[in-house]
């Protein structure tokens, strides 16, 4: 299965280029407010809010042109979106990051004030979201009270 990514809030590196330039040298496929079907799974990718240019989540998701309501659908969203906001879309699983779970104390104590979800698994009806702490950092290259992580998720068909 290919590797897919979206743009995060720090991925535009100004005069030094962008993460998109790096992706061109790899097999990573950027999904910028778009969707595609891979091996019977619909994958939708949306960029961080900082790239929405005043558009709403609804407008960005509509721009992604999801092709099917019948396929298992994964939303790859840089910043976590509350599952209630996704209720009108056929999204089964949301994968997000952005928060770094606060990255260091005291931010870890207040991160929930600024994000729909901060870390871990969330469910609402038949929808699930998972927010990873990720491997990177923001602002300061430290972690205190959190850890770097790479998450592996194994999908299984219902009944297996």
N, C-alpha and C positions, 0 to 999 in steps of 0.2 A: 504494500500500500504506500503511495506517495506521502510525503510530508507536506502539510499545509500550514500556512501562517497568515496572520493579519498584522496590520501595523499598530504598534503601541504608541503611547503618548510621548515617548522619547526616541522614536525611531527615525526622525528626520534629523540628520546630523549637519544641516546647514551646508557650508562650503566644502565640507569633507565628504559629501555624498549622502547616501541613505542606506538603510538596511535593504532596500529594493536592489541597489547595486550589488550588494553581497549575495542576495538571493539569485541573481542572474548567473552567478558563478557556481551555483549549487543545483541540486534537484528539488529544492524547496519551492513549492507553488504558492505564491501569494494570492489570497482570496480577499479582494478589496471590495466589500459590499456586493458580493456576487455568490452564486451557488453553482455546484456541478454535481454530477452523479458519478460515483466511483464504486465499482463492485456492488451495485445494488443499494448503496447508501447515499443519501443526499447530504452534501456537506455545504453549509452556508458560512461564509466568513464575513465579519464586519469589523471595521477599524475602530480604534479608540474614538471616543466622543470628540476629541480635539480635532479630528479630521472631518467631522460631519458638516462643517460650514453652515451652522444654524438649522440644519435639518433635524427632524425628530427621529426617534427610533423607528417609528412606523414607516417613515419615508425611506430610511436606510434599508429596512428589511424588505419593503416593496421593491426598491431598486435592485435587490439581490436576485430577484426573479426566480424564486423557488419553483421548481418544475413539477413537483408532485406532492400530493397529500398522502399518498399510499406508501411511500418509502420511509424507512427509518431515517430520521433527519437529525443531524448534529449541527449545532450552532457553535462556531468558534468565534468567540467575542473577546477582544482584549480585556475590556472592563466588564465585570459581571453585571448582567441585567436581571432584575427580579423576575422570577418565573411568571408572575401575574402580568407583567408587561408583554409576555410572549404568548398569552392565552389565545390570541386570534391566529396564531401561526402553527403549522404542523411540526413543531420542534419537539423532539423527544429528549434530547440531551444537549445541555449547554456546557461547553468547556471554556473556562476563563482563567485569567491571572490578574495582573495589574496591581493587586493589593500588597503582594509580598508578605501577607499576613501581618502587616505593620512594620516588618523588618527589624525594628529595634524598639526597646522600651524607651520612652513612654508611648510612642506611636501605636504600639500593639494594643494599648488600653483604649484608644479612641478611634481606631480605624473604621469601626462599624458606623460611626457618625457620617462618614463620607462615601460609603459604598453600600450597594444593595446587599451584597454578600461579601464576607471577608476571607473565609478559608473553609474548605471541606465540602461535604455533600449536603445538598438541599433538595427536597422534593415538594412538589405541589401537584396533587392529582397524579396524572400519568407522566408528568414532566420531571426531569432531574437536572440539577446543575452541579458542577464540580468546579471549585476554585482552587487552583494550585498556588503554593508559595513561590514556585519557580526556582530558577538557579541564579538569577541575576540580582542586582541591587539597584536602588535609585539614590540619588543625592550622595550619600556616603557609602563607601564600599565596606560596610560592616553588617553583621547580623548579631542581634542580642535578644534572646528569647524566641527566636524562630530559626529555621534551618533551610538550607537549599534542598530542593527535591525535584526529581523527575518522576512523574506519575505514569504508570502503565495501566491502561484500562482495557479489559478484555470484554468484547461484546459477544453475547450469545443470543441465538434466536430463542423466542419464547418457547418453553416446553423442553428445552435441552438442558 
